[in-house]
Amino acid sequence: MSRFLSVFVCVVLAASALSARAVEPRQRPIVLAYVFPQAKVLQPGQIDGQSLTRINYAFANIADGRMVTGFVNDAANFAYLTGLRKTNPSLKVLVSVGGWEWSTNFSDVCFTESSRQRFIESVTIFLRLYELDGLDIDWEYPGMPGAGHPFRGEDKQNFTTLLKELRKRFDQESKTSGRTLYLTIAAGSSDEFIAHTEMDKVQKYVDTVNLMGYDFYEPDSDAITGNHAPLFADPADPKKASDDASVRAFIKAGVPAEKILLGVPFYGHVWGNVPGQNNGLFQPGKQIPNAYAPFSAIDSTMLNHGFLRFWDSMASVPYLYNPDKQIFVSYEDEQSLAAKGAYVLNHKLGGIMFWEYNGDPSGKLLGAINYSLHASSPK
């Protein structure tokens, strides 16, 4: 073979390899549902396991340093959810521990090596007992009080250490059982969450960071109305809040884009006594009864029932306003989820998670998520 031909062949082979890498299909985006039945028993057909990649069952609690069930019917619900694998073998069922109300004991659990090992041993036993695929840590929040929980300055480093030790134990368990165990976290979307964690280190030990991209505005804490899950910042928004800004902040903090699941809400926030200027958006408002509204209620009893729908084109989200009752509603719908699905694909994020499944039993929003993520993604 001549020197010229050899060089030519090498160039062709190198180009072919680059081309092969370029067209290599990436993993299909994850669709993760938080399922929160509380004391209720999940019923046959209630959860569409075929349309989901992952389920995070909320919530397990912590008692005496150990992870324990949170509700009386958890065992039956775990059996129901793991049974969904029969028709969708790739479905992963995790348990989420903590949450807004039950993050009280995380700081103590993380504080010493012995307290961490006590917790990790209980997690291992729990996952084996209920045949689950992993754990989601929903600590709201390390180094911050959240709903008034105890916290320490050391939480920042101890949170990382807990995840590191959990990952080590999970890897050992996987070698023994031959089954992968997943470790994930629910992450607050604020700069404060990033400041009180070591996300560049945390991301090494978790499979995904489930970014809670909602509650930017809430009627119990915000005296003006606003988009509670804006994809982009509306220039008129005093907070300049957005999912896009949060995603960029987490990537800057060291989290790979492919590990970020963009969280979306299956519920809306409702303000009363809102003047009609700008159809109620970014106007003074007050908290009223039923200020938390599942999408099912918004869709069936508000939309086209005295409530007018408007679209914030800058933020890529809808809102409702009832001029007679002076009520404003910030929520998510099929159009905004299509925009968020496109964002996930364009920015090569890991997928979408949502809180929570029961907010839309009709499946409209879940269908919109799957269509937006999979219509043009690898089959």
NUKE-85322 format. One record per residue (C-alpha): x, y, z; residue number from 1. Coordinates in pm, 1 decimal, padded with zeros to 6 digits. Layout:
# residues N
+----------+----------+----------+-----+
|        X |        Y |        Z |   i |
+----------+----------+----------+-----+
|        X |        Y |        Z | NUM |
...
+----------+----------+----------+-----+
***
This chain:
# residues 379
+----------+----------+----------+-----+
|        X |        Y |        Z |   i |
+----------+----------+----------+-----+
|  00000.0 |  00000.0 |  00000.0 |   1 |
|  00144.9 |  00338.7 | -00097.7 |   2 |
|  00210.8 |  00606.0 |  00160.0 |   3 |
| -00055.1 |  00826.6 | -00002.3 |   4 |
| -00313.7 |  00547.1 |  00003.1 |   5 |
| -00231.8 |  00466.2 |  00366.4 |   6 |
| -00284.9 |  00826.9 |  00466.4 |   7 |
| -00607.2 |  00839.5 |  00263.2 |   8 |
| -00742.7 |  00525.8 |  00432.6 |   9 |
| -00655.2 |  00661.5 |  00777.2 |  10 |
| -00835.8 |  00987.3 |  00701.3 |  11 |
| -01143.4 |  00800.3 |  00577.2 |  12 |
| -01147.4 |  00571.7 |  00882.0 |  13 |
| -01108.2 |  00866.7 |  01116.9 |  14 |
| -01387.7 |  01053.2 |  00942.8 |  15 |
| -01607.8 |  00744.7 |  00960.9 |  16 |
| -01543.0 |  00711.0 |  01333.8 |  17 |
| -01629.2 |  01075.6 |  01391.2 |  18 |
| -01942.1 |  01034.5 |  01183.1 |  19 |
| -02041.6 |  00725.6 |  01378.7 |  20 |
| -01999.9 |  00913.5 |  01706.6 |  21 |
| -02195.2 |  01205.6 |  01566.1 |  22 |
| -02498.4 |  00991.9 |  01476.2 |  23 |
| -02480.2 |  00767.4 |  01782.1 |  24 |
| -02825.3 |  00798.3 |  01940.7 |  25 |
| -02828.3 |  00942.2 |  02289.0 |  26 |
| -03045.7 |  00807.9 |  02566.2 |  27 |
| -03414.6 |  00886.7 |  02538.5 |  28 |
| -03519.7 |  01167.2 |  02772.5 |  29 |
| -03642.6 |  01057.9 |  03114.5 |  30 |
| -04003.7 |  01117.9 |  03215.0 |  31 |
| -04023.7 |  01109.5 |  03594.8 |  32 |
| -04342.4 |  01131.4 |  03799.7 |  33 |
| -04361.0 |  01198.9 |  04169.2 |  34 |
| -04650.5 |  00991.2 |  04302.7 |  35 |
| -04794.9 |  01115.9 |  04631.4 |  36 |
| -05102.2 |  00914.1 |  04737.8 |  37 |
| -05050.3 |  00986.2 |  05110.2 |  38 |
| -05283.5 |  00752.4 |  05303.7 |  39 |
| -05476.5 |  00641.5 |  04995.3 |  40 |
| -05433.0 |  00305.6 |  04823.6 |  41 |
| -05338.0 |  00328.6 |  04456.1 |  42 |
| -05596.5 |  00158.8 |  04236.1 |  43 |
| -05551.8 | -00053.4 |  03920.1 |  44 |
| -05517.7 |  00170.5 |  03616.8 |  45 |
| -05452.5 |  00482.9 |  03824.6 |  46 |
| -05089.0 |  00520.7 |  03711.6 |  47 |
| -04992.4 |  00499.8 |  03343.8 |  48 |
| -04666.7 |  00311.7 |  03384.3 |  49 |
| -04624.3 |  00281.3 |  03006.8 |  50 |
| -04579.4 |  00656.9 |  02972.2 |  51 |
| -04316.0 |  00689.5 |  03243.9 |  52 |
| -03945.6 |  00617.0 |  03272.0 |  53 |
| -03922.0 |  00658.7 |  03646.8 |  54 |
| -04151.5 |  00692.7 |  03947.1 |  55 |
| -04046.9 |  00860.5 |  04272.1 |  56 |
| -04285.3 |  00754.9 |  04547.7 |  57 |
| -04335.1 |  01033.3 |  04802.6 |  58 |
| -04258.3 |  01019.3 |  05085.6 |  59 |
| -04065.0 |  00800.0 |  05323.3 |  60 |
| -03987.1 |  00960.7 |  05658.2 |  61 |
| -03694.3 |  00950.0 |  05902.3 |  62 |
| -03739.4 |  00829.9 |  06260.7 |  63 |
| -03466.8 |  00752.5 |  06513.1 |  64 |
| -03208.3 |  00807.2 |  06241.4 |  65 |
| -03359.2 |  00546.0 |  06008.6 |  66 |
| -03569.1 |  00566.2 |  05695.5 |  67 |
| -03922.3 |  00443.2 |  05761.3 |  68 |
| -04251.9 |  00433.6 |  05574.9 |  69 |
| -04450.0 |  00754.3 |  05585.2 |  70 |
| -04806.7 |  00630.4 |  05544.6 |  71 |
| -05010.5 |  00329.5 |  05646.2 |  72 |
| -05063.3 |  00194.6 |  05292.4 |  73 |
| -04709.7 |  00239.1 |  05159.2 |  74 |
| -04640.3 | -00136.1 |  05136.4 |  75 |
| -04948.3 | -00194.4 |  04919.7 |  76 |
| -04861.2 |  00104.0 |  04702.6 |  77 |
| -04502.8 | -00012.4 |  04654.5 |  78 |
| -04634.8 | -00351.4 |  04541.9 |  79 |
| -04869.9 | -00183.8 |  04295.8 |  80 |
| -04599.7 |  00039.8 |  04149.2 |  81 |
| -04334.1 | -00230.6 |  04117.2 |  82 |
| -04602.3 | -00444.5 |  03951.4 |  83 |
| -04611.9 | -00191.1 |  03667.3 |  84 |
| -04274.9 | -00330.2 |  03557.0 |  85 |
| -04461.2 | -00633.6 |  03416.4 |  86 |
| -04586.6 | -00421.7 |  03126.3 |  87 |
| -04292.9 | -00177.6 |  03125.6 |  88 |
| -03976.1 | -00366.8 |  03226.3 |  89 |
| -03761.9 | -00053.3 |  03190.8 |  90 |
| -03966.8 |  00138.6 |  03449.2 |  91 |
| -03770.4 |  00230.1 |  03762.9 |  92 |
| -03947.6 |  00277.6 |  04096.1 |  93 |
| -03765.4 |  00480.8 |  04361.5 |  94 |
| -03870.3 |  00605.9 |  04701.7 |  95 |
| -03827.6 |  00972.5 |  04788.3 |  96 |
| -03742.9 |  01052.2 |  05149.1 |  97 |
| -03809.8 |  01385.3 |  05317.6 |  98 |
| -03995.4 |  01660.0 |  05135.4 |  99 |
| -04107.6 |  01998.3 |  05262.9 | 100 |
| -04266.3 |  01865.0 |  05581.1 | 101 |
| -04037.0 |  01570.7 |  05661.0 | 102 |
| -03686.6 |  01716.2 |  05619.3 | 103 |
| -03660.0 |  01767.2 |  05996.0 | 104 |
| -03397.7 |  01498.9 |  06065.6 | 105 |
| -03164.3 |  01525.9 |  05767.1 | 106 |
| -02911.3 |  01749.0 |  05939.7 | 107 |
| -02878.8 |  01502.9 |  06228.9 | 108 |
| -02861.4 |  01202.8 |  05994.7 | 109 |
| -02570.7 |  01359.2 |  05803.8 | 110 |
| -02382.6 |  01489.6 |  06106.5 | 111 |
| -02153.8 |  01198.1 |  06198.6 | 112 |
| -02015.6 |  00888.1 |  06033.3 | 113 |
| -02216.1 |  00665.0 |  06266.3 | 114 |
| -02540.9 |  00852.3 |  06203.2 | 115 |
| -02487.9 |  00831.5 |  05828.0 | 116 |
| -02414.8 |  00459.0 |  05842.3 | 117 |
| -02725.2 |  00400.9 |  06054.9 | 118 |
| -02936.6 |  00576.7 |  05792.6 | 119 |
| -02768.2 |  00405.6 |  05496.2 | 120 |
| -02817.2 |  00061.9 |  05649.8 | 121 |
| -03188.0 |  00136.0 |  05695.7 | 122 |
| -03212.7 |  00253.2 |  05334.5 | 123 |
| -03052.8 | -00068.2 |  05210.7 | 124 |
| -03296.0 | -00282.0 |  05410.4 | 125 |
| -03590.0 | -00067.6 |  05293.9 | 126 |
| -03502.5 | -00100.2 |  04923.9 | 127 |
| -03457.4 | -00476.0 |  04952.8 | 128 |
| -03782.9 | -00523.1 |  05142.9 | 129 |
| -03997.1 | -00336.4 |  04889.9 | 130 |
| -03792.9 | -00433.8 |  04579.5 | 131 |
| -03727.9 | -00072.3 |  04482.5 | 132 |
| -03478.3 |  00061.2 |  04230.3 | 133 |
| -03324.8 |  00335.8 |  04438.3 | 134 |
| -03353.5 |  00643.1 |  04656.2 | 135 |
| -03436.1 |  01008.1 |  04598.6 | 136 |
| -03315.0 |  01248.6 |  04868.5 | 137 |
| -03557.2 |  01540.9 |  04898.4 | 138 |
| -03389.7 |  01752.1 |  05167.2 | 139 |
| -03555.3 |  02092.7 |  05181.3 | 140 |
| -03293.1 |  02227.2 |  05239.9 | 141 |
| -02927.5 |  02168.5 |  05340.6 | 142 |
| -02800.5 |  02463.1 |  05545.6 | 143 |
| -03143.0 |  02633.4 |  05538.5 | 144 |
| -03455.3 |  02599.1 |  05753.2 | 145 |
| -03707.8 |  02518.2 |  05479.2 | 146 |
| -04033.2 |  02471.9 |  05672.2 | 147 |
| -03852.0 |  02551.9 |  05996.9 | 148 |
| -03630.8 |  02243.0 |  06015.0 | 149 |
| -03307.3 |  02228.6 |  06217.0 | 150 |
| -02995.0 |  02297.7 |  06010.5 | 151 |
| -02620.5 |  02345.9 |  06050.5 | 152 |
| -02344.8 |  02519.9 |  05862.3 | 153 |
| -02183.1 |  02176.4 |  05821.7 | 154 |
| -02483.4 |  02056.4 |  05618.0 | 155 |
| -02308.7 |  02171.9 |  05301.4 | 156 |
| -02023.6 |  01923.3 |  05333.7 | 157 |
| -02221.6 |  01656.0 |  05519.1 | 158 |
| -02479.8 |  01640.3 |  05240.1 | 159 |
| -02203.1 |  01558.3 |  04993.2 | 160 |
| -02055.9 |  01298.2 |  05227.1 | 161 |
| -02392.3 |  01126.5 |  05275.3 | 162 |
| -02441.1 |  01098.7 |  04899.7 | 163 |
| -02086.1 |  00972.5 |  04850.8 | 164 |
| -02136.4 |  00699.6 |  05110.9 | 165 |
| -02480.7 |  00609.6 |  04972.5 | 166 |
| -02330.4 |  00573.6 |  04624.5 | 167 |
| -02056.2 |  00347.3 |  04756.7 | 168 |
| -02309.2 |  00125.4 |  04932.1 | 169 |
| -02540.3 |  00119.2 |  04629.0 | 170 |
| -02253.6 |  00014.1 |  04403.5 | 171 |
| -02169.7 | -00268.4 |  04644.4 | 172 |
| -02533.0 | -00378.4 |  04651.6 | 173 |
| -02552.0 | -00371.4 |  04272.2 | 174 |
| -02247.0 | -00596.5 |  04240.2 | 175 |
| -02411.9 | -00848.0 |  04471.0 | 176 |
| -02762.1 | -00836.4 |  04325.9 | 177 |
| -02679.3 | -00759.2 |  03963.2 | 178 |
| -02943.3 | -00484.9 |  03970.8 | 179 |
| -02859.5 | -00116.1 |  03934.4 | 180 |
| -02961.9 |  00107.9 |  04222.5 | 181 |
| -03029.4 |  00472.1 |  04140.6 | 182 |
| -02949.8 |  00767.9 |  04361.9 | 183 |
| -03108.8 |  01106.4 |  04288.9 | 184 |
| -03184.4 |  01433.5 |  04464.4 | 185 |
| -03461.0 |  01690.8 |  04444.1 | 186 |
| -03296.2 |  02032.0 |  04417.2 | 187 |
| -03431.5 |  02376.3 |  04493.8 | 188 |
| -03410.1 |  02608.1 |  04196.5 | 189 |
| -03268.7 |  02905.9 |  04386.8 | 190 |
| -02918.5 |  03045.8 |  04401.0 | 191 |
| -02939.5 |  02988.1 |  04778.2 | 192 |
| -02964.9 |  02612.5 |  04724.4 | 193 |
| -02651.6 |  02617.2 |  04511.4 | 194 |
| -02469.8 |  02831.6 |  04769.1 | 195 |
| -02550.2 |  02584.1 |  05047.7 | 196 |
| -02445.5 |  02272.4 |  04854.4 | 197 |
| -02141.4 |  02145.9 |  04665.1 | 198 |
| -02311.7 |  02064.3 |  04338.2 | 199 |
| -01985.2 |  02005.5 |  04152.2 | 200 |
| -01913.1 |  01723.0 |  04398.3 | 201 |
| -02272.9 |  01610.6 |  04452.1 | 202 |
| -02325.5 |  01544.6 |  04081.9 | 203 |
| -02051.4 |  01278.9 |  04086.0 | 204 |
| -02257.5 |  01055.7 |  04314.0 | 205 |
| -02612.1 |  01102.2 |  04180.8 | 206 |
| -02776.0 |  00978.6 |  03863.3 | 207 |
| -02996.6 |  01283.7 |  03821.6 | 208 |
| -03063.2 |  01620.7 |  03980.8 | 209 |
| -03440.2 |  01673.7 |  03981.8 | 210 |
| -03462.0 |  02051.3 |  03954.1 | 211 |
| -03778.5 |  02190.6 |  04111.5 | 212 |
| -03852.2 |  02452.9 |  03847.2 | 213 |
| -04167.3 |  02588.1 |  04009.0 | 214 |
| -04298.0 |  02792.4 |  04303.6 | 215 |
| -04102.5 |  03099.8 |  04194.3 | 216 |
| -04417.4 |  03286.6 |  04300.5 | 217 |
| -04651.7 |  03165.1 |  04576.1 | 218 |
| -04954.6 |  03346.1 |  04722.2 | 219 |
| -04856.6 |  03271.6 |  05082.6 | 220 |
| -04520.2 |  03444.6 |  05045.7 | 221 |
| -04551.3 |  03686.8 |  04751.8 | 222 |
| -04762.3 |  04000.8 |  04776.3 | 223 |
| -04778.4 |  04028.9 |  04398.7 | 224 |
| -04881.2 |  03772.3 |  04139.8 | 225 |
| -04631.4 |  03611.1 |  03906.3 | 226 |
| -04552.2 |  03313.5 |  03686.8 | 227 |
| -04470.2 |  03032.0 |  03925.0 | 228 |
| -04295.1 |  02817.6 |  03661.6 | 229 |
| -04166.4 |  03050.9 |  03386.9 | 230 |
| -03941.9 |  02894.9 |  03126.0 | 231 |
| -03778.8 |  03231.0 |  03054.2 | 232 |
| -03772.0 |  03555.4 |  03249.1 | 233 |
| -04035.8 |  03812.0 |  03161.0 | 234 |
| -03865.0 |  04156.2 |  03154.9 | 235 |
| -04158.2 |  04287.8 |  03361.8 | 236 |
| -04093.2 |  04030.5 |  03637.2 | 237 |
| -03935.7 |  04202.4 |  03940.7 | 238 |
| -03761.4 |  03875.8 |  04034.9 | 239 |
| -03638.4 |  03799.8 |  03681.4 | 240 |
| -03699.8 |  03433.3 |  03770.2 | 241 |
| -03696.6 |  03147.3 |  03520.9 | 242 |
| -03623.3 |  02780.7 |  03467.3 | 243 |
| -03365.4 |  02879.2 |  03208.5 | 244 |
| -03172.4 |  03086.0 |  03463.3 | 245 |
| -03185.1 |  02798.5 |  03714.1 | 246 |
| -03063.8 |  02542.8 |  03461.4 | 247 |
| -02775.9 |  02768.4 |  03360.4 | 248 |
| -02684.7 |  02825.8 |  03724.5 | 249 |
| -02671.6 |  02452.1 |  03798.4 | 250 |
| -02460.4 |  02386.9 |  03490.1 | 251 |
| -02225.1 |  02668.4 |  03594.7 | 252 |
| -02207.8 |  02509.2 |  03940.6 | 253 |
| -02076.1 |  02189.4 |  03782.8 | 254 |
| -02381.1 |  01974.4 |  03707.8 | 255 |
| -02371.1 |  01818.5 |  03358.8 | 256 |
| -02676.3 |  01911.7 |  03151.1 | 257 |
| -02759.3 |  01545.8 |  03091.2 | 258 |
| -02802.4 |  01490.5 |  03465.1 | 259 |
| -03059.9 |  01767.8 |  03504.3 | 260 |
| -03429.8 |  01680.9 |  03494.2 | 261 |
| -03639.6 |  01994.9 |  03451.6 | 262 |
| -03921.4 |  01992.7 |  03705.6 | 263 |
| -04268.9 |  02110.0 |  03601.5 | 264 |
| -04585.4 |  02154.3 |  03811.2 | 265 |
| -04915.4 |  01973.8 |  03759.9 | 266 |
| -05080.5 |  02243.5 |  03972.4 | 267 |
| -05132.2 |  02617.2 |  03984.6 | 268 |
| -05120.0 |  02899.6 |  04239.1 | 269 |
| -05421.2 |  03126.7 |  04295.0 | 270 |
| -05434.5 |  03488.0 |  04418.4 | 271 |
| -05742.9 |  03693.4 |  04509.0 | 272 |
| -05818.3 |  04067.1 |  04515.8 | 273 |
| -05605.8 |  04119.4 |  04206.6 | 274 |
| -05665.8 |  04436.0 |  03999.8 | 275 |
| -05722.2 |  04397.9 |  03627.3 | 276 |
| -05415.8 |  04584.7 |  03504.0 | 277 |
| -05206.2 |  04361.0 |  03273.6 | 278 |
| -05483.2 |  04102.4 |  03321.1 | 279 |
| -05361.8 |  04050.5 |  03676.1 | 280 |
| -05000.4 |  03958.6 |  03600.1 | 281 |
| -04739.9 |  04113.0 |  03836.0 | 282 |
| -05014.7 |  04288.9 |  04030.9 | 283 |
| -05090.4 |  04306.2 |  04404.1 | 284 |
| -05282.7 |  04004.8 |  04532.9 | 285 |
| -05379.9 |  03819.5 |  04847.1 | 286 |
| -05382.3 |  03456.7 |  04951.4 | 287 |
| -05728.1 |  03303.0 |  04940.8 | 288 |
| -05874.4 |  02958.0 |  05022.8 | 289 |
| -05779.6 |  02681.8 |  04777.7 | 290 |
| -05474.9 |  02878.8 |  04666.0 | 291 |
| -05314.9 |  02550.6 |  04554.1 | 292 |
| -05513.4 |  02418.2 |  04257.8 | 293 |
| -05441.4 |  02090.1 |  04075.0 | 294 |
| -05445.0 |  02115.0 |  03695.7 | 295 |
| -05756.5 |  01896.6 |  03688.5 | 296 |
| -05951.1 |  02163.3 |  03880.2 | 297 |
| -05809.6 |  02446.9 |  03671.0 | 298 |
| -05896.0 |  02267.3 |  03348.7 | 299 |
| -06248.2 |  02161.9 |  03448.7 | 300 |
| -06382.3 |  02440.0 |  03669.8 | 301 |
| -06185.9 |  02755.5 |  03585.5 | 302 |
| -06083.8 |  02757.2 |  03220.7 | 303 |
| -06379.8 |  02889.3 |  03014.4 | 304 |
| -06585.6 |  02927.9 |  03333.2 | 305 |
| -06537.3 |  03299.2 |  03388.6 | 306 |
| -06158.9 |  03270.9 |  03373.5 | 307 |
| -05984.5 |  03408.0 |  03065.1 | 308 |
| -05661.4 |  03246.2 |  02947.8 | 309 |
| -05363.3 |  03461.7 |  02856.9 | 310 |
| -05018.8 |  03368.8 |  02726.8 | 311 |
| -04700.7 |  03533.7 |  02850.2 | 312 |
| -04494.1 |  03503.4 |  02534.5 | 313 |
| -04178.9 |  03622.0 |  02709.1 | 314 |
| -04200.2 |  03355.8 |  02981.2 | 315 |
| -04365.9 |  03086.4 |  02762.3 | 316 |
| -04635.5 |  03010.3 |  03020.1 | 317 |
| -05011.6 |  03065.3 |  03048.8 | 318 |
| -05213.9 |  03233.6 |  03320.4 | 319 |
| -05582.3 |  03288.8 |  03394.7 | 320 |
| -05768.3 |  03595.2 |  03512.3 | 321 |
| -06129.0 |  03631.2 |  03623.9 | 322 |
| -06217.5 |  04002.2 |  03598.0 | 323 |
| -06544.1 |  03964.6 |  03789.6 | 324 |
| -06391.5 |  03779.6 |  04086.4 | 325 |
| -06048.7 |  03946.1 |  04052.1 | 326 |
| -05872.7 |  03609.8 |  04074.9 | 327 |
| -05538.7 |  03532.8 |  03909.9 | 328 |
| -05404.2 |  03181.4 |  03842.3 | 329 |
| -05050.8 |  03083.5 |  03742.0 | 330 |
| -05028.3 |  02729.7 |  03603.7 | 331 |
| -04888.4 |  02493.9 |  03338.5 | 332 |
| -05067.1 |  02358.5 |  03030.0 | 333 |
| -05001.5 |  02160.0 |  02713.4 | 334 |
| -04860.1 |  02461.1 |  02525.4 | 335 |
| -04609.9 |  02553.5 |  02795.7 | 336 |
| -04503.4 |  02189.2 |  02834.8 | 337 |
| -04439.0 |  02168.2 |  02461.8 | 338 |
| -04205.1 |  02466.1 |  02498.3 | 339 |
| -04029.9 |  02304.9 |  02794.8 | 340 |
| -03992.8 |  01975.4 |  02612.4 | 341 |
| -03827.7 |  02157.7 |  02322.3 | 342 |
| -03599.3 |  02334.1 |  02570.9 | 343 |
| -03495.1 |  02001.8 |  02725.3 | 344 |
| -03407.6 |  01861.1 |  02383.8 | 345 |
| -03231.4 |  02175.0 |  02262.2 | 346 |
| -03019.1 |  02202.1 |  02577.4 | 347 |
| -02959.6 |  01825.8 |  02598.1 | 348 |
| -03101.3 |  01795.3 |  02948.6 | 349 |
| -03177.1 |  01453.2 |  03096.3 | 350 |
| -03554.1 |  01487.7 |  03074.1 | 351 |
| -03855.4 |  01616.2 |  03266.1 | 352 |
| -03990.3 |  01540.1 |  03612.2 | 353 |
| -04323.0 |  01656.4 |  03748.3 | 354 |
| -04498.0 |  01706.8 |  04080.9 | 355 |
| -04726.8 |  01528.3 |  04106.4 | 356 |
| -04913.8 |  01259.3 |  03915.0 | 357 |
| -05253.7 |  01305.0 |  04079.5 | 358 |
| -05268.5 |  01668.0 |  03968.3 | 359 |
| -05386.3 |  01552.2 |  03626.0 | 360 |
| -05556.0 |  01210.1 |  03623.5 | 361 |
| -05673.8 |  01276.5 |  03266.0 | 362 |
| -05319.6 |  01234.2 |  03132.5 | 363 |
| -05332.7 |  01552.6 |  02923.6 | 364 |
| -05013.0 |  01696.8 |  03065.4 | 365 |
| -04825.0 |  01365.1 |  03070.1 | 366 |
| -04924.2 |  01313.7 |  02707.7 | 367 |
| -04796.7 |  01659.7 |  02619.5 | 368 |
| -04463.1 |  01588.0 |  02790.1 | 369 |
| -04414.4 |  01259.3 |  02606.9 | 370 |
| -04511.1 |  01405.5 |  02272.1 | 371 |
| -04275.7 |  01702.1 |  02312.1 | 372 |
| -03982.7 |  01483.4 |  02422.5 | 373 |
| -04026.4 |  01179.9 |  02201.4 | 374 |
| -04188.9 |  01297.3 |  01878.0 | 375 |
| -03847.1 |  01406.4 |  01751.4 | 376 |
| -03616.5 |  01218.7 |  01988.0 | 377 |
| -03447.4 |  00883.9 |  01915.6 | 378 |
| -03690.3 |  00593.6 |  01903.6 | 379 |
+----------+----------+----------+-----+
***
